[in-house]
């Protein structure tokens, strides 16, 4: 009985698009930061280029998982590629500005700056994807 209750509670929590977005974000963060750090550490790639490649690598996985699982979008995905990419571009520019502010003005270690850039990127992405790309509003989403 205890295992069934725990399983039921987990399923209730996973109904929230915000929770699913967070879990998808953990996957995307691991892939993106892993790529960034590997490029910097093993190949000496500068921060901006490593950051761009890291986000590009995670983009494909993120697009599919967010559309189908996070926001449970059931229609054809090809119609959402351009809006999705525009949201990610906006979020990436905010991320990049954050990274450069942390490195250039605040003199924070570049690895920590890359990590700090994830916060504004994630918040902006969630709001814009949920609202404008995959069209979920509080009226048609059981749990935000």
C-alpha positions in Angstrom: 0.0 0.0 0.0 2.9 2.4 0.8 4.6 2.1 -2.6 1.3 2.6 -4.4 0.7 5.8 -2.4 4.1 7.1 -3.2 3.7 6.3 -6.9 0.3 8.1 -6.9 1.9 11.2 -5.2 4.7 11.2 -7.7 2.2 11.1 -10.6 0.2 14.0 -9.1 3.4 16.1 -8.9 4.4 15.2 -12.4 1.1 16.6 -13.8 2.5 20.1 -13.2 4.1 21.5 -16.4 6.4 23.6 -14.2 7.7 20.4 -12.5 8.1 18.6 -15.8 9.9 21.7 -17.2 12.2 21.7 -14.3 13.0 18.0 -14.8 13.5 18.5 -18.5 15.7 21.5 -17.6 17.9 19.3 -15.4 18.5 17.0 -18.4 19.1 19.9 -20.7 21.4 21.6 -18.1 23.4 18.4 -17.7 23.8 18.1 -21.5 24.4 21.8 -22.1 26.8 22.5 -19.2 28.6 19.2 -19.9 29.2 20.3 -23.4 30.3 23.8 -22.4 32.7 22.5 -19.8 34.1 19.8 -22.0 34.7 22.3 -24.8 36.4 24.8 -22.4 38.4 22.2 -20.5 39.5 19.8 -23.3 39.6 22.1 -26.3 40.2 25.6 -24.8 37.1 27.0 -26.6 36.2 30.5 -25.4 33.2 31.1 -23.2 30.8 32.6 -25.8 31.5 29.9 -28.4 31.3 27.1 -25.8 28.1 28.6 -24.5 26.5 28.7 -28.0 27.5 25.1 -28.8 26.3 23.9 -25.4 22.9 25.3 -25.8 22.7 24.1 -29.4 23.5 20.6 -28.4 20.7 20.5 -25.8 18.2 22.2 -28.1 17.0 19.2 -30.0 16.4 17.1 -26.9 14.8 20.0 -25.1 12.5 20.7 -28.0 11.1 17.2 -28.2 10.9 16.6 -24.5 9.3 19.9 -23.7 6.8 19.8 -26.5 5.6 16.2 -25.9 6.1 15.7 -22.2 6.4 19.0 -20.4 3.6 20.8 -22.3 1.9 17.7 -23.7 1.5 19.3 -27.1 -0.3 16.8 -29.3 -0.2 18.6 -32.7 2.5 18.5 -35.4 5.8 19.7 -34.1 7.1 21.2 -37.3 4.7 24.1 -36.9 6.3 25.1 -33.7 10.0 25.0 -34.6 10.3 28.7 -35.6 8.4 30.0 -32.5 10.4 27.6 -30.3 13.7 28.8 -31.7 12.7 32.5 -31.3 11.9 31.9 -27.7 15.2 30.1 -27.2 17.1 32.9 -29.0 15.6 35.5 -26.7 16.4 33.4 -23.6 19.9 32.7 -25.0 20.6 36.4 -25.4 19.5 37.1 -21.8 21.7 34.2 -20.7 24.7 35.5 -22.7 24.2 39.0 -21.2 24.1 37.5 -17.8 27.3 35.5 -18.4 29.1 38.5 -19.7 28.0 40.7 -16.8 29.1 38.1 -14.3 32.5 37.7 -16.0 33.2 41.2 -17.2 31.7 43.5 -14.5 31.5 41.3 -11.4 34.7 39.3 -12.1 33.0 36.0 -11.3 34.7 32.7 -12.3 33.6 31.9 -15.8 32.3 28.4 -14.8 30.1 30.0 -12.1 29.0 32.7 -14.6 27.9 30.1 -17.1 25.9 28.4 -14.4 24.3 31.7 -13.2 23.1 32.3 -16.8 20.8 29.3 -16.5 18.4 31.1 -14.1 17.1 33.9 -16.4 17.3 31.6 -19.4 15.1 29.0 -17.7 12.5 31.4 -16.3 12.1 33.3 -19.5 11.9 30.1 -21.5 9.2 28.5 -19.4 6.9 31.6 -19.5 7.2 32.1 -23.2 7.0 28.5 -24.2 4.0 27.8 -22.0 2.2 30.9 -23.0 3.1 31.6 -26.6 4.6 28.5 -28.2 2.6 25.6 -26.8 -0.5 27.7 -25.9 -1.1 26.5 -22.3 -3.0 29.0 -20.1 -4.5 28.5 -16.7 -7.9 28.0 -18.4 -6.8 24.9 -20.4 -4.1 23.5 -18.2 -5.2 21.5 -15.2 -2.1 22.2 -13.2 0.4 25.0 -13.9 
